[in-house]
Amino acid sequence: MTNVNDIVAERIAAAEQRRTRRRQQRAELAEAREKGLAARQAAKLARPGPAERDGARIALAALRRDYRGVAELLNTLHAQDSRRAAATAIAALAELALTSRPYSVRRTRERLAAVAHREAA
């Protein structure tokens, strides 16, 4: 006959294995998500349109804490264009805040600058 302590120990071990497996799965999903978001951001920056260029300029001004510059950039655009550019800037800054590690913020900032200064094709 099996000892009750052995049964309890087996159940505890099985529960710990399940917890470990779930932690590993969460870590793998988080890593995949981070890579996917970074790839998505890079793809967006690779094909900028007017709204993306304006959004990149606004995001750069916001990163520099140049709020007057942000306001001036928004004032130079028509209402619909300014909304689209502001939404793009906010999305870029949100992705930057959510996905970037401290060492990659500079690289993302450089990419934004490249998009902001790229001429329309």
PyMOL CGO cylinders between C-alpha atoms (Angstrom):
from pymol import cmd
from pymol.cgo import CYLINDER

trace = [
    CYLINDER, 0.00, 0.00, 0.00, 1.25, 3.50, -0.86, 0.3, 1, 1, 1, 1, 1, 1,
    CYLINDER, 1.25, 3.50, -0.86, 1.93, 5.96, 1.87, 0.3, 1, 1, 1, 1, 1, 1,
    CYLINDER, 1.93, 5.96, 1.87, -0.24, 9.11, 1.97, 0.3, 1, 1, 1, 1, 1, 1,
    CYLINDER, -0.24, 9.11, 1.97, 2.91, 11.23, 2.17, 0.3, 1, 1, 1, 1, 1, 1,
    CYLINDER, 2.91, 11.23, 2.17, 4.14, 9.69, -1.09, 0.3, 1, 1, 1, 1, 1, 1,
    CYLINDER, 4.14, 9.69, -1.09, 0.85, 10.52, -2.82, 0.3, 1, 1, 1, 1, 1, 1,
    CYLINDER, 0.85, 10.52, -2.82, 0.96, 14.11, -1.57, 0.3, 1, 1, 1, 1, 1, 1,
    CYLINDER, 0.96, 14.11, -1.57, 4.61, 14.44, -2.64, 0.3, 1, 1, 1, 1, 1, 1,
    CYLINDER, 4.61, 14.44, -2.64, 3.72, 13.16, -6.14, 0.3, 1, 1, 1, 1, 1, 1,
    CYLINDER, 3.72, 13.16, -6.14, 0.87, 15.65, -6.44, 0.3, 1, 1, 1, 1, 1, 1,
    CYLINDER, 0.87, 15.65, -6.44, 3.10, 18.51, -5.28, 0.3, 1, 1, 1, 1, 1, 1,
    CYLINDER, 3.10, 18.51, -5.28, 5.78, 17.48, -7.79, 0.3, 1, 1, 1, 1, 1, 1,
    CYLINDER, 5.78, 17.48, -7.79, 3.21, 17.29, -10.61, 0.3, 1, 1, 1, 1, 1, 1,
    CYLINDER, 3.21, 17.29, -10.61, 1.85, 20.73, -9.72, 0.3, 1, 1, 1, 1, 1, 1,
    CYLINDER, 1.85, 20.73, -9.72, 5.37, 22.18, -9.69, 0.3, 1, 1, 1, 1, 1, 1,
    CYLINDER, 5.37, 22.18, -9.69, 6.03, 20.66, -13.12, 0.3, 1, 1, 1, 1, 1, 1,
    CYLINDER, 6.03, 20.66, -13.12, 2.83, 22.25, -14.46, 0.3, 1, 1, 1, 1, 1, 1,
    CYLINDER, 2.83, 22.25, -14.46, 3.82, 25.63, -13.00, 0.3, 1, 1, 1, 1, 1, 1,
    CYLINDER, 3.82, 25.63, -13.00, 7.30, 25.36, -14.49, 0.3, 1, 1, 1, 1, 1, 1,
    CYLINDER, 7.30, 25.36, -14.49, 5.87, 24.40, -17.89, 0.3, 1, 1, 1, 1, 1, 1,
    CYLINDER, 5.87, 24.40, -17.89, 3.42, 27.36, -17.80, 0.3, 1, 1, 1, 1, 1, 1,
    CYLINDER, 3.42, 27.36, -17.80, 6.20, 29.78, -16.83, 0.3, 1, 1, 1, 1, 1, 1,
    CYLINDER, 6.20, 29.78, -16.83, 8.31, 28.51, -19.72, 0.3, 1, 1, 1, 1, 1, 1,
    CYLINDER, 8.31, 28.51, -19.72, 5.40, 28.87, -22.15, 0.3, 1, 1, 1, 1, 1, 1,
    CYLINDER, 5.40, 28.87, -22.15, 4.71, 32.43, -20.95, 0.3, 1, 1, 1, 1, 1, 1,
    CYLINDER, 4.71, 32.43, -20.95, 8.39, 33.34, -21.34, 0.3, 1, 1, 1, 1, 1, 1,
    CYLINDER, 8.39, 33.34, -21.34, 8.47, 31.91, -24.87, 0.3, 1, 1, 1, 1, 1, 1,
    CYLINDER, 8.47, 31.91, -24.87, 5.28, 33.76, -25.82, 0.3, 1, 1, 1, 1, 1, 1,
    CYLINDER, 5.28, 33.76, -25.82, 6.59, 37.02, -24.37, 0.3, 1, 1, 1, 1, 1, 1,
    CYLINDER, 6.59, 37.02, -24.37, 9.83, 36.65, -26.33, 0.3, 1, 1, 1, 1, 1, 1,
    CYLINDER, 9.83, 36.65, -26.33, 7.93, 35.90, -29.55, 0.3, 1, 1, 1, 1, 1, 1,
    CYLINDER, 7.93, 35.90, -29.55, 5.61, 38.85, -28.94, 0.3, 1, 1, 1, 1, 1, 1,
    CYLINDER, 5.61, 38.85, -28.94, 8.55, 41.20, -28.39, 0.3, 1, 1, 1, 1, 1, 1,
    CYLINDER, 8.55, 41.20, -28.39, 10.24, 40.02, -31.59, 0.3, 1, 1, 1, 1, 1, 1,
    CYLINDER, 10.24, 40.02, -31.59, 6.97, 40.32, -33.50, 0.3, 1, 1, 1, 1, 1, 1,
    CYLINDER, 6.97, 40.32, -33.50, 6.32, 43.86, -32.31, 0.3, 1, 1, 1, 1, 1, 1,
    CYLINDER, 6.32, 43.86, -32.31, 9.86, 44.90, -33.16, 0.3, 1, 1, 1, 1, 1, 1,
    CYLINDER, 9.86, 44.90, -33.16, 9.50, 43.37, -36.63, 0.3, 1, 1, 1, 1, 1, 1,
    CYLINDER, 9.50, 43.37, -36.63, 6.16, 45.11, -37.10, 0.3, 1, 1, 1, 1, 1, 1,
    CYLINDER, 6.16, 45.11, -37.10, 7.63, 48.45, -36.11, 0.3, 1, 1, 1, 1, 1, 1,
    CYLINDER, 7.63, 48.45, -36.11, 10.60, 47.95, -38.45, 0.3, 1, 1, 1, 1, 1, 1,
    CYLINDER, 10.60, 47.95, -38.45, 8.24, 47.05, -41.30, 0.3, 1, 1, 1, 1, 1, 1,
    CYLINDER, 8.24, 47.05, -41.30, 6.16, 50.16, -40.67, 0.3, 1, 1, 1, 1, 1, 1,
    CYLINDER, 6.16, 50.16, -40.67, 9.24, 52.34, -40.64, 0.3, 1, 1, 1, 1, 1, 1,
    CYLINDER, 9.24, 52.34, -40.64, 10.47, 50.75, -43.87, 0.3, 1, 1, 1, 1, 1, 1,
    CYLINDER, 10.47, 50.75, -43.87, 7.47, 52.00, -45.86, 0.3, 1, 1, 1, 1, 1, 1,
    CYLINDER, 7.47, 52.00, -45.86, 6.58, 55.46, -44.62, 0.3, 1, 1, 1, 1, 1, 1,
    CYLINDER, 6.58, 55.46, -44.62, 3.81, 57.53, -46.14, 0.3, 1, 1, 1, 1, 1, 1,
    CYLINDER, 3.81, 57.53, -46.14, 3.08, 61.19, -45.45, 0.3, 1, 1, 1, 1, 1, 1,
    CYLINDER, 3.08, 61.19, -45.45, 1.25, 60.40, -42.21, 0.3, 1, 1, 1, 1, 1, 1,
    CYLINDER, 1.25, 60.40, -42.21, 4.14, 58.22, -41.02, 0.3, 1, 1, 1, 1, 1, 1,
    CYLINDER, 4.14, 58.22, -41.02, 6.70, 60.91, -41.83, 0.3, 1, 1, 1, 1, 1, 1,
    CYLINDER, 6.70, 60.91, -41.83, 4.66, 63.54, -40.02, 0.3, 1, 1, 1, 1, 1, 1,
    CYLINDER, 4.66, 63.54, -40.02, 4.04, 61.13, -37.16, 0.3, 1, 1, 1, 1, 1, 1,
    CYLINDER, 4.04, 61.13, -37.16, 7.76, 60.39, -36.90, 0.3, 1, 1, 1, 1, 1, 1,
    CYLINDER, 7.76, 60.39, -36.90, 8.53, 64.11, -36.75, 0.3, 1, 1, 1, 1, 1, 1,
    CYLINDER, 8.53, 64.11, -36.75, 5.94, 64.56, -34.00, 0.3, 1, 1, 1, 1, 1, 1,
    CYLINDER, 5.94, 64.56, -34.00, 7.22, 61.52, -32.09, 0.3, 1, 1, 1, 1, 1, 1,
    CYLINDER, 7.22, 61.52, -32.09, 10.80, 62.82, -32.30, 0.3, 1, 1, 1, 1, 1, 1,
    CYLINDER, 10.80, 62.82, -32.30, 9.72, 66.22, -31.04, 0.3, 1, 1, 1, 1, 1, 1,
    CYLINDER, 9.72, 66.22, -31.04, 7.87, 64.52, -28.19, 0.3, 1, 1, 1, 1, 1, 1,
    CYLINDER, 7.87, 64.52, -28.19, 10.92, 62.39, -27.34, 0.3, 1, 1, 1, 1, 1, 1,
    CYLINDER, 10.92, 62.39, -27.34, 12.98, 65.60, -27.23, 0.3, 1, 1, 1, 1, 1, 1,
    CYLINDER, 12.98, 65.60, -27.23, 10.26, 67.08, -24.99, 0.3, 1, 1, 1, 1, 1, 1,
    CYLINDER, 10.26, 67.08, -24.99, 9.79, 69.87, -27.52, 0.3, 1, 1, 1, 1, 1, 1,
    CYLINDER, 9.79, 69.87, -27.52, 6.08, 70.36, -26.91, 0.3, 1, 1, 1, 1, 1, 1,
    CYLINDER, 6.08, 70.36, -26.91, 5.98, 73.67, -28.74, 0.3, 1, 1, 1, 1, 1, 1,
    CYLINDER, 5.98, 73.67, -28.74, 7.48, 71.87, -31.74, 0.3, 1, 1, 1, 1, 1, 1,
    CYLINDER, 7.48, 71.87, -31.74, 4.78, 69.19, -31.48, 0.3, 1, 1, 1, 1, 1, 1,
    CYLINDER, 4.78, 69.19, -31.48, 2.08, 71.87, -31.44, 0.3, 1, 1, 1, 1, 1, 1,
    CYLINDER, 2.08, 71.87, -31.44, 3.64, 73.69, -34.40, 0.3, 1, 1, 1, 1, 1, 1,
    CYLINDER, 3.64, 73.69, -34.40, 3.89, 70.49, -36.41, 0.3, 1, 1, 1, 1, 1, 1,
    CYLINDER, 3.89, 70.49, -36.41, 0.26, 69.66, -35.70, 0.3, 1, 1, 1, 1, 1, 1,
    CYLINDER, 0.26, 69.66, -35.70, -0.83, 73.21, -36.62, 0.3, 1, 1, 1, 1, 1, 1,
    CYLINDER, -0.83, 73.21, -36.62, 0.85, 72.96, -40.04, 0.3, 1, 1, 1, 1, 1, 1,
    CYLINDER, 0.85, 72.96, -40.04, -1.35, 70.00, -41.01, 0.3, 1, 1, 1, 1, 1, 1,
    CYLINDER, -1.35, 70.00, -41.01, -5.00, 69.92, -42.01, 0.3, 1, 1, 1, 1, 1, 1,
    CYLINDER, -5.00, 69.92, -42.01, -7.38, 68.56, -39.37, 0.3, 1, 1, 1, 1, 1, 1,
    CYLINDER, -7.38, 68.56, -39.37, -7.67, 65.04, -40.82, 0.3, 1, 1, 1, 1, 1, 1,
    CYLINDER, -7.67, 65.04, -40.82, -3.94, 64.82, -41.53, 0.3, 1, 1, 1, 1, 1, 1,
    CYLINDER, -3.94, 64.82, -41.53, -3.05, 66.07, -38.05, 0.3, 1, 1, 1, 1, 1, 1,
    CYLINDER, -3.05, 66.07, -38.05, -5.27, 63.41, -36.46, 0.3, 1, 1, 1, 1, 1, 1,
    CYLINDER, -5.27, 63.41, -36.46, -3.69, 60.68, -38.56, 0.3, 1, 1, 1, 1, 1, 1,
    CYLINDER, -3.69, 60.68, -38.56, -0.15, 61.95, -37.87, 0.3, 1, 1, 1, 1, 1, 1,
    CYLINDER, -0.15, 61.95, -37.87, -0.87, 62.30, -34.14, 0.3, 1, 1, 1, 1, 1, 1,
    CYLINDER, -0.87, 62.30, -34.14, -2.28, 58.77, -34.03, 0.3, 1, 1, 1, 1, 1, 1,
    CYLINDER, -2.28, 58.77, -34.03, 0.82, 57.47, -35.82, 0.3, 1, 1, 1, 1, 1, 1,
    CYLINDER, 0.82, 57.47, -35.82, 3.09, 59.34, -33.39, 0.3, 1, 1, 1, 1, 1, 1,
    CYLINDER, 3.09, 59.34, -33.39, 1.22, 58.01, -30.38, 0.3, 1, 1, 1, 1, 1, 1,
    CYLINDER, 1.22, 58.01, -30.38, 1.36, 54.47, -31.76, 0.3, 1, 1, 1, 1, 1, 1,
    CYLINDER, 1.36, 54.47, -31.76, 5.10, 54.76, -32.39, 0.3, 1, 1, 1, 1, 1, 1,
    CYLINDER, 5.10, 54.76, -32.39, 5.73, 56.10, -28.89, 0.3, 1, 1, 1, 1, 1, 1,
    CYLINDER, 5.73, 56.10, -28.89, 3.51, 53.43, -27.32, 0.3, 1, 1, 1, 1, 1, 1,
    CYLINDER, 3.51, 53.43, -27.32, 5.32, 50.64, -29.15, 0.3, 1, 1, 1, 1, 1, 1,
    CYLINDER, 5.32, 50.64, -29.15, 8.63, 52.19, -28.15, 0.3, 1, 1, 1, 1, 1, 1,
    CYLINDER, 8.63, 52.19, -28.15, 7.56, 52.31, -24.51, 0.3, 1, 1, 1, 1, 1, 1,
    CYLINDER, 7.56, 52.31, -24.51, 6.19, 48.77, -24.52, 0.3, 1, 1, 1, 1, 1, 1,
    CYLINDER, 6.19, 48.77, -24.52, 8.84, 46.94, -26.49, 0.3, 1, 1, 1, 1, 1, 1,
    CYLINDER, 8.84, 46.94, -26.49, 12.16, 48.71, -26.29, 0.3, 1, 1, 1, 1, 1, 1,
    CYLINDER, 12.16, 48.71, -26.29, 14.96, 47.84, -24.00, 0.3, 1, 1, 1, 1, 1, 1,
    CYLINDER, 14.96, 47.84, -24.00, 17.06, 50.79, -22.80, 0.3, 1, 1, 1, 1, 1, 1,
    CYLINDER, 17.06, 50.79, -22.80, 19.84, 50.08, -25.30, 0.3, 1, 1, 1, 1, 1, 1,
    CYLINDER, 19.84, 50.08, -25.30, 17.45, 49.94, -28.26, 0.3, 1, 1, 1, 1, 1, 1,
    CYLINDER, 17.45, 49.94, -28.26, 15.70, 53.27, -27.59, 0.3, 1, 1, 1, 1, 1, 1,
    CYLINDER, 15.70, 53.27, -27.59, 18.55, 55.11, -29.31, 0.3, 1, 1, 1, 1, 1, 1,
    CYLINDER, 18.55, 55.11, -29.31, 18.30, 52.83, -32.34, 0.3, 1, 1, 1, 1, 1, 1,
    CYLINDER, 18.30, 52.83, -32.34, 14.53, 53.34, -32.54, 0.3, 1, 1, 1, 1, 1, 1,
    CYLINDER, 14.53, 53.34, -32.54, 14.99, 57.06, -32.22, 0.3, 1, 1, 1, 1, 1, 1,
    CYLINDER, 14.99, 57.06, -32.22, 17.48, 56.98, -35.11, 0.3, 1, 1, 1, 1, 1, 1,
    CYLINDER, 17.48, 56.98, -35.11, 14.97, 55.05, -37.23, 0.3, 1, 1, 1, 1, 1, 1,
    CYLINDER, 14.97, 55.05, -37.23, 12.28, 57.60, -36.45, 0.3, 1, 1, 1, 1, 1, 1,
    CYLINDER, 12.28, 57.60, -36.45, 14.68, 60.38, -37.48, 0.3, 1, 1, 1, 1, 1, 1,
    CYLINDER, 14.68, 60.38, -37.48, 15.38, 58.60, -40.76, 0.3, 1, 1, 1, 1, 1, 1,
    CYLINDER, 15.38, 58.60, -40.76, 11.66, 58.31, -41.48, 0.3, 1, 1, 1, 1, 1, 1,
    CYLINDER, 11.66, 58.31, -41.48, 11.01, 61.92, -40.50, 0.3, 1, 1, 1, 1, 1, 1,
    CYLINDER, 11.01, 61.92, -40.50, 13.64, 63.21, -42.89, 0.3, 1, 1, 1, 1, 1, 1,
    CYLINDER, 13.64, 63.21, -42.89, 12.87, 60.88, -45.80, 0.3, 1, 1, 1, 1, 1, 1,
    CYLINDER, 12.87, 60.88, -45.80, 11.34, 62.64, -48.77, 0.3, 1, 1, 1, 1, 1, 1,
    CYLINDER, 11.34, 62.64, -48.77, 8.13, 61.50, -50.41, 0.3, 1, 1, 1, 1, 1, 1,
    CYLINDER, 8.13, 61.50, -50.41, 8.77, 59.00, -53.17, 0.3, 1, 1, 1, 1, 1, 1,
]
cmd.load_cgo(trace, "trace")
